[in-house]
Amino acid sequence: MTSSAASNKAYHSAVHETTPLLTTSESVPTADANETQPLAHETSPNNGDDTPLPRTQIFLLCYARLVEPIAFFSIFPFINKMIWETGNLDEADVGFYSGLIVSLMTD
């Protein structure tokens, strides 16, 4: 058997569920298939450190998500009057420009 065939056979015999999927052909796993390796959460330095949730930030984000649609829909009763008074437009064009402004506000 050639040396490349022997290394290929050794590589395939050492592959198991913790072997990375994307490796180069030169990198052969050094751990034996029967050895147990520690899990990632067991070796984590922050294993015992419980950090609290940022409740203030979460509350502010929920509040912003609640207020946004209310602010968006509160413009509808007033947009036509604003366009009519400030736009110096014909009455037939007010609907077009108010629809344009409202459509620009949507995501």
C-alpha positions as CSV (number, residue, x, y, z in Angstrom):
1,M,0.0,0.0,0.0
2,T,1.3,3.5,-0.8
3,S,1.7,6.2,1.8
4,S,-1.2,8.3,0.4
5,A,-3.5,5.3,0.4
6,A,-2.5,4.5,4.0
7,S,-3.1,8.0,5.1
8,N,-6.4,8.1,3.3
9,K,-7.5,4.9,5.1
10,A,-6.4,6.3,8.4
11,Y,-8.3,9.5,7.7
12,H,-11.6,7.6,6.9
13,S,-11.2,5.4,10.0
14,A,-10.8,8.4,12.3
15,V,-13.9,10.3,11.0
16,H,-16.8,10.5,13.4
17,E,-19.6,12.9,14.4
18,T,-17.3,15.6,15.9
19,T,-15.0,15.7,12.8
20,P,-15.4,19.0,10.9
21,L,-17.2,18.7,7.6
22,L,-14.9,21.0,5.7
23,T,-11.3,20.0,6.1
24,T,-8.4,19.8,3.8
25,S,-6.9,16.5,2.7
26,E,-3.7,17.2,4.6
27,S,-5.5,17.6,7.9
28,V,-6.0,14.2,9.4
29,P,-7.9,14.1,12.8
30,T,-5.4,13.4,15.6
31,A,-8.0,12.1,18.1
32,D,-8.8,8.4,18.1
33,A,-12.5,7.6,17.2
34,N,-12.9,5.9,20.6
35,E,-11.7,8.9,22.6
36,T,-14.3,11.2,24.2
37,Q,-13.8,14.9,23.6
38,P,-15.3,17.5,26.0
39,L,-18.4,19.3,24.7
40,A,-18.2,23.0,23.9
41,H,-20.5,24.0,26.7
42,E,-18.3,22.1,29.3
43,T,-15.2,24.0,28.4
44,S,-16.9,27.5,28.1
45,P,-15.4,30.1,30.5
46,N,-18.8,31.6,31.0
47,N,-20.4,28.4,32.1
48,G,-21.3,29.5,35.6
49,D,-21.8,33.2,34.7
50,D,-25.5,34.0,34.4
51,T,-26.0,37.4,32.8
52,P,-29.5,39.0,33.3
53,L,-31.7,39.9,30.3
54,P,-31.5,43.6,29.3
55,R,-35.1,44.2,30.3
56,T,-35.0,47.9,29.8
57,Q,-33.8,47.6,26.2
58,I,-36.4,44.9,25.5
59,F,-39.2,47.0,26.9
60,L,-38.1,50.0,24.8
61,L,-38.0,47.9,21.6
62,C,-41.5,46.5,22.4
63,Y,-42.8,50.0,23.0
64,A,-41.3,51.3,19.8
65,R,-42.9,48.4,17.8
66,L,-46.3,49.2,19.5
67,V,-46.2,53.0,18.9
68,E,-45.0,52.8,15.2
69,P,-48.3,51.7,13.7
70,I,-50.3,54.1,15.8
71,A,-48.1,57.0,14.6
72,F,-48.4,55.8,11.0
73,F,-52.2,55.5,11.0
74,S,-52.7,58.8,12.9
75,I,-51.6,60.8,9.8
76,F,-54.5,59.7,7.6
77,P,-57.1,62.1,9.0
78,F,-54.8,65.1,8.6
79,I,-52.8,64.5,5.5
80,N,-55.4,65.7,3.0
81,K,-55.9,69.0,4.9
82,M,-52.2,69.6,5.1
83,I,-51.7,69.1,1.4
84,W,-54.7,71.3,0.6
85,E,-53.5,74.2,2.8
86,T,-49.7,74.1,2.1
87,G,-49.5,72.7,-1.5
88,N,-51.3,75.4,-3.5
89,L,-52.8,72.5,-5.6
90,D,-56.1,71.9,-7.4
91,E,-58.6,69.9,-5.4
92,A,-58.3,67.0,-7.9
93,D,-54.5,66.7,-7.2
94,V,-54.8,66.5,-3.4
95,G,-55.5,62.8,-3.4
96,F,-52.6,62.0,-5.6
97,Y,-50.1,63.9,-3.4
98,S,-51.5,62.6,-0.1
99,G,-51.3,59.1,-1.4
100,L,-47.7,59.7,-2.5
101,I,-46.7,61.0,0.9
102,V,-48.4,58.0,2.6
103,S,-46.7,55.5,0.3
104,L,-43.3,57.0,1.0
105,M,-43.8,56.4,4.7
106,T,-44.2,52.6,4.3
107,D,-41.3,50.3,4.4
